[in-house]
Every structure is written in structure tokens, then in C-alpha cells.
Amino acid sequence: MKNQYFSEVCVPIQIPYGFRPAKKERSDFTFDREDRFIDYRIEKDGQDYDVSLDDNGQWFFFTSFVRDSLDELKLSRQIFRPPYLKNEELPLVDFMENVNIRPIYEGHDKAYGHSFALLDNLSSVPAFRQARLANYDGSDDPTIVKKIHYIQNEYSGKSTRFISGFETRSFATITENEYYAREIHLPNNARTYLKLFVYFSRYGTLPSQQMMPRFLANLWASAQSLNTAANPALYKQQTIDMP
């Protein structure tokens, strides 16, 4: 699990076909209303794929990947195949083609993304690498913003940090806490927080009254170029020292 990157992605799509209601295992009290996202499944060749309908009538395709490098992580978010990537593995493109899901082009060729990494020591990871994770940057991408915005919590002596991307439709979570990673984040929070991020990014409002989502929304707002409503008392900044 360590030395790997996890990518939870979301793509706005056209109305899918052959979907059925998803089995709801428990109520999610993160959202202020149960109809903010209604989950469905599409079955193809014995495999289930996840789609959701938000309360504004927009459909989304959700899936996740495990990647071994930042370059692979970057490509996991690609929703169209441009000519310069004709020889690259683009798993999200292949997934959607296999299930006959058609993405909506909105001036952006990448999915919304929530990346994640489990670390031995968070403080040993330089800020420039944290920024690449949050922005889904590969090893050859230029660095434009020379700082990161983040919030951080501590539990049982282990740190977890949430880092905003800058106008990239993405953010990251990194943690030293293996229990949080395995039992809470990957099975639950990775997608829940991505849904909140997508809703906030698209509609400018947060569909939750819970404390942690509201901290996250303030963090996300702080990295939006046209949003000046973020409260700087609720997040931290760290300058990026380039290698």
C-alpha cells in the first residue's frame, strides 16, 4: 500500500444506459440531504461500474485506480485521448469506452480527482512533491504556484494532511495513519470528499453542514483564482523549495 498512489476520479457524463439503483448500505450523514447524489450501478461483462445523479440533474461516472508513479497518476485522470498521448495507457478512457459511457467535454480534458498516499513520515515529503500530488502533475510538468494550501489533523501521534490543487479540479490527502487509510479513507472518505468537491466546484455551494467538509470547502476556495471568500485562519500555507 505504501509507495503507491490512489486516485479517485469523477467524470461528468451524458445520460447512461442500463443502470440500476445501487444498494445503500448505510445513511451518509455527511450530506445535508440524501438526494444530493443518488448512486446507481451499470453492469458490463460481470463487473459493476458506479454512476451518480446529482440534484441538479447531472450524471457522473466514478471509479478509482492504484498507480505506481506520479506520471501514471496524472494519466489516470485523462478523459479524452489527445494525439500526443496516442501510445500511452489511459485507463479511464478505456473504462468508459468499455461501458459505453460518454464523457461531457466542458473545456477540460481531465476528470475531477482526489489523490491519496500513505507515508511513513509526512514531514519528510517536500512541499513540491505534495503539490504535484494535489495537482496531479507528472514529473515533467512545470511548477507555476510556489506554495501549497493545506489543513492538517493529528490523531494518536499520526498526521493527516489535505492539500488543495490550484485550478486543477483536484486535491490530495496524505497520511501517516494506516488505520485511517485502510478503514476510513479508502472505503469511504475518498469518494465522499470527492463528491463534495465536485458539487462545490460546479455549483459554488457546499451540500453539508458537517465541520470537516466545511473546513475542506474553505481550503478549496482558497486555491480558486476567482474566489476571495476563503478564511486564511482556517488553512496553512507552505512555500515550495524546488529541488
C-alpha positions as CSV (number, residue, x, y, z in Angstrom):
1,M,0.0,0.0,0.0
2,K,2.9,2.4,0.7
3,N,4.9,3.6,-2.3
4,Q,1.7,3.7,-4.3
5,Y,-0.7,6.4,-5.2
6,F,-4.5,6.1,-5.1
7,S,-6.7,8.1,-7.4
8,E,-10.5,8.6,-7.0
9,V,-11.9,10.2,-10.1
10,C,-15.2,11.6,-11.3
11,V,-16.3,12.4,-14.8
12,P,-19.4,14.4,-15.9
13,I,-21.1,12.2,-18.4
14,Q,-24.1,12.0,-20.7
15,I,-27.2,10.1,-19.5
16,P,-26.0,6.4,-19.2
17,Y,-28.0,3.4,-20.2
18,G,-28.7,0.1,-18.4
19,F,-28.3,1.5,-14.9
20,R,-29.9,0.1,-11.7
21,P,-30.2,1.6,-8.2
22,A,-27.2,0.9,-6.0
23,K,-27.7,-0.9,-2.8
24,K,-27.4,1.6,0.0
25,E,-25.6,0.0,3.0
26,R,-26.0,2.9,5.4
27,S,-27.0,6.5,5.6
28,D,-24.3,9.1,4.9
29,F,-24.7,12.0,7.3
30,T,-22.0,14.0,5.5
31,F,-24.6,15.5,3.2
32,D,-27.3,17.8,4.3
33,R,-29.9,16.0,2.1
34,E,-30.0,12.4,0.9
35,D,-30.8,13.4,-2.7
36,R,-27.6,15.4,-3.3
37,F,-26.2,12.3,-5.1
38,I,-28.2,9.2,-5.9
39,D,-25.9,6.3,-6.7
40,Y,-26.5,3.7,-9.5
41,R,-24.7,0.7,-11.0
42,I,-24.0,-0.3,-14.6
43,E,-23.1,-4.0,-15.2
44,K,-20.8,-5.0,-18.1
45,D,-19.2,-8.4,-18.5
46,G,-19.8,-9.3,-14.9
47,Q,-18.3,-6.1,-13.5
48,D,-20.2,-3.2,-11.8
49,Y,-19.4,0.4,-12.6
50,D,-20.5,3.3,-10.5
51,V,-22.6,6.3,-11.7
52,S,-24.4,9.0,-9.8
53,L,-27.0,11.6,-10.4
54,D,-26.8,14.9,-8.5
55,D,-29.8,17.0,-7.6
56,N,-29.2,19.4,-10.5
57,G,-29.7,16.6,-13.0
58,Q,-26.1,16.0,-13.9
59,W,-24.7,12.4,-14.2
60,F,-21.2,11.4,-13.2
61,F,-19.0,8.3,-13.6
62,F,-16.9,7.4,-10.5
63,T,-14.0,5.0,-10.4
64,S,-10.6,4.5,-8.7
65,F,-7.1,3.5,-9.6
66,V,-3.9,2.4,-7.9
67,R,-0.8,3.9,-9.6
68,D,2.9,3.4,-9.1
69,S,4.2,6.8,-10.1
70,L,3.1,10.5,-10.4
71,D,3.3,10.1,-14.2
72,E,0.8,7.2,-14.0
73,L,-1.3,9.1,-11.5
74,K,-1.5,12.0,-13.9
75,L,-2.7,9.8,-16.8
76,S,-5.3,8.1,-14.7
77,R,-7.3,11.4,-14.9
78,Q,-7.4,11.8,-18.7
79,I,-10.9,11.5,-20.1
80,F,-10.0,12.0,-23.8
81,R,-7.1,10.7,-25.9
82,P,-5.2,13.6,-27.5
83,P,-2.8,12.8,-30.3
84,Y,0.3,13.4,-28.2
85,L,-0.9,10.6,-25.8
86,K,-1.8,8.1,-28.5
87,N,0.7,5.5,-27.2
88,E,0.0,5.9,-23.5
89,E,-2.1,3.8,-21.3
90,L,-5.2,5.9,-20.3
91,P,-7.2,3.6,-18.1
92,L,-10.1,6.0,-17.5
93,V,-10.6,6.4,-21.3
94,D,-10.6,2.6,-21.7
95,F,-13.0,2.1,-18.8
96,M,-15.6,4.5,-20.3
97,E,-15.3,3.1,-23.8
98,N,-15.8,-0.4,-22.5
99,V,-19.1,0.5,-20.7
100,N,-20.2,2.9,-23.5
101,I,-20.2,5.9,-21.1
102,R,-19.7,9.2,-22.9
103,P,-18.0,12.0,-21.1
104,I,-19.1,15.6,-21.5
105,Y,-16.4,17.9,-22.7
106,E,-16.5,21.1,-20.6
107,G,-13.3,22.7,-21.8
108,H,-11.2,20.4,-19.6
109,D,-9.8,17.0,-20.7
110,K,-9.3,15.6,-17.2
111,A,-11.6,14.2,-14.6
112,Y,-12.1,15.7,-11.1
113,G,-9.5,13.9,-9.0
114,H,-8.8,13.1,-5.3
115,S,-5.3,11.6,-4.9
116,F,-4.1,9.8,-1.8
117,A,-0.8,8.4,-0.4
118,L,0.1,6.6,2.8
119,L,3.5,7.7,4.2
120,D,5.9,6.7,7.0
121,N,6.7,10.3,7.8
122,L,4.7,13.2,6.4
123,S,7.3,15.8,7.3
124,S,9.9,14.0,5.1
125,V,7.9,14.7,1.9
126,P,8.9,18.0,0.4
127,A,6.2,20.5,-0.4
128,F,6.9,20.4,-4.1
129,R,6.1,16.7,-4.2
130,Q,2.9,17.3,-2.1
131,A,1.9,20.0,-4.7
132,R,2.4,17.6,-7.6
133,L,0.2,15.0,-5.8
134,A,-2.6,17.6,-5.3
135,N,-2.3,19.0,-8.8
136,Y,-1.9,15.5,-10.5
137,D,1.3,16.8,-12.0
138,G,3.7,14.4,-13.7
139,S,7.5,14.6,-13.3
140,D,7.9,16.8,-16.4
141,D,5.2,19.4,-15.5
142,P,6.3,22.9,-14.7
143,T,5.7,24.4,-11.3
144,I,3.6,27.5,-11.5
145,V,2.3,28.1,-8.0
146,K,5.2,28.1,-5.5
147,K,3.3,27.2,-2.4
148,I,0.7,24.7,-1.1
149,H,-2.5,25.3,0.9
150,Y,-3.4,22.6,3.4
151,I,-5.2,21.7,6.6
152,Q,-3.8,19.1,8.9
153,N,-5.0,17.0,11.8
154,E,-3.3,14.8,14.3
155,Y,-4.6,11.5,15.8
156,S,-2.7,9.1,18.0
157,G,0.5,10.9,17.1
158,K,-0.1,10.4,13.3
159,S,-0.7,13.3,10.9
160,T,-3.1,13.6,8.0
161,R,-2.9,16.5,5.6
162,F,-5.4,17.7,3.0
163,I,-3.9,19.7,0.2
164,S,-5.7,21.8,-2.4
165,G,-4.8,21.8,-6.1
166,F,-4.7,25.2,-7.8
167,E,-7.3,25.4,-10.6
168,T,-6.7,21.8,-11.5
169,R,-10.1,20.3,-10.4
170,S,-8.2,18.1,-7.9
171,F,-6.9,17.8,-4.4
172,A,-4.9,15.3,-2.3
173,T,-4.9,13.6,1.1
174,I,-1.7,12.2,2.6
175,T,-1.4,10.5,5.9
176,E,0.9,8.6,8.3
177,N,-2.1,6.8,9.8
178,E,-2.5,3.4,8.3
179,Y,-5.7,2.7,10.2
180,Y,-7.3,5.8,8.8
181,A,-6.0,4.9,5.3
182,R,-7.4,1.3,5.2
183,E,-10.5,1.5,7.3
184,I,-11.8,5.1,6.8
185,H,-10.3,6.9,3.9
186,L,-10.2,4.4,1.0
187,P,-13.5,2.7,1.7
188,N,-15.4,5.9,2.5
189,N,-13.9,9.3,2.6
190,A,-12.0,9.2,-0.7
191,R,-15.3,9.2,-2.7
192,T,-17.4,11.2,-0.3
193,Y,-14.9,14.1,-0.2
194,L,-14.6,14.0,-4.0
195,K,-18.4,14.3,-4.3
196,L,-18.3,17.3,-2.0
197,F,-15.5,18.8,-4.1
198,V,-17.3,18.2,-7.4
199,Y,-20.5,19.8,-6.0
200,F,-18.7,22.7,-4.5
201,S,-16.6,23.3,-7.7
202,R,-19.6,23.2,-10.0
203,Y,-22.3,25.0,-8.0
204,G,-20.4,27.2,-5.6
205,T,-22.1,25.8,-2.6
206,L,-21.3,23.0,-0.1
207,P,-24.0,20.4,0.4
208,S,-23.0,19.7,4.0
209,Q,-23.2,21.3,7.4
210,Q,-20.6,19.0,9.0
211,M,-17.4,20.5,10.3
212,M,-14.8,18.6,8.2
213,P,-16.5,19.2,4.9
214,R,-16.8,22.9,5.7
215,F,-13.0,23.1,6.5
216,L,-12.3,21.4,3.2
217,A,-14.6,23.8,1.3
218,N,-12.7,26.8,2.7
219,L,-9.4,25.1,1.7
220,W,-10.7,24.5,-1.8
221,A,-11.9,28.1,-2.1
222,S,-8.5,29.4,-1.1
223,A,-7.0,28.0,-4.2
224,Q,-9.6,29.2,-6.7
225,S,-8.4,32.2,-8.7
226,L,-11.9,33.9,-8.8
227,N,-12.9,33.1,-5.2
228,T,-11.9,35.5,-2.5
229,A,-14.2,34.2,0.3
230,A,-11.8,31.8,1.9
231,N,-10.8,32.4,5.5
232,P,-7.0,32.3,5.9
233,A,-7.3,31.5,9.6
234,L,-8.7,28.1,8.6
235,Y,-5.8,26.8,6.4
236,K,-2.0,26.9,6.3
237,Q,0.5,27.8,3.6
238,Q,3.9,26.4,2.9
239,T,6.4,27.7,0.4
240,I,7.7,25.2,-2.2
241,D,11.5,24.9,-2.2
242,M,12.4,23.4,-5.6
243,P,14.9,20.6,-5.8
